[in-house]
Amino acid sequence: MISTKAIEPHVVALFRVVAGLLFAVHGAASIFGVLGGAVGSNGGTIPVGTWPGWYAAVIQLIGGILVLLGAGTRGAALISSGSMAYAYFTVHQERALWPIQNGGELSALYAWAFLLIVITGPGAWAVDGLFAGARAARPERDEADRTDREEADRTDREEAGAL
């Protein structure tokens, strides 16, 4: 039997990759008009600088790519989650109370999915993990640097006391 602890980082990573990919594709469709274009535009794009749609699409594209890659994952997921919560409460909530009634299911799901990624982290297969690996190898060097600095400080104090 496979231990859930052993596969957890991989399942979290798979969830992160899928959520990031779908979010990035949604942003690309809105900005570049690909894959059917922006919602409700018949294959068109959102005009540059239009508030809030164009800025939301930029967050979707960039945030989605960062989350997909696992680069700056928690920060990108937090901003992405916030943008979807904003979309839900400012665009959808006015129409009706429940997401099924107001068309806000995707906004609500993305907001909660990205908040989950903020809490759980990127899981396995993340660019963030490459930097964490470099940091994990660094403590020995940091300890040697600290020892050298302490020795230099002690020498400086001894020389200052001799003057």
Secondary structure as GFF3:
##gff-version 3
##sequence-region A 1 163
A	DSSP	alpha_helix	4	32	.	.	.	ID=ss1
A	DSSP	alpha_helix	53	69	.	.	.	ID=ss2
A	DSSP	alpha_helix	73	87	.	.	.	ID=ss3
A	DSSP	pi_helix	88	92	.	.	.	ID=ss4
A	DSSP	alpha_helix	99	102	.	.	.	ID=ss5
A	DSSP	alpha_helix	105	120	.	.	.	ID=ss6
A	DSSP	alpha_helix	127	137	.	.	.	ID=ss7
A	DSSP	alpha_helix	139	162	.	.	.	ID=ss8
###
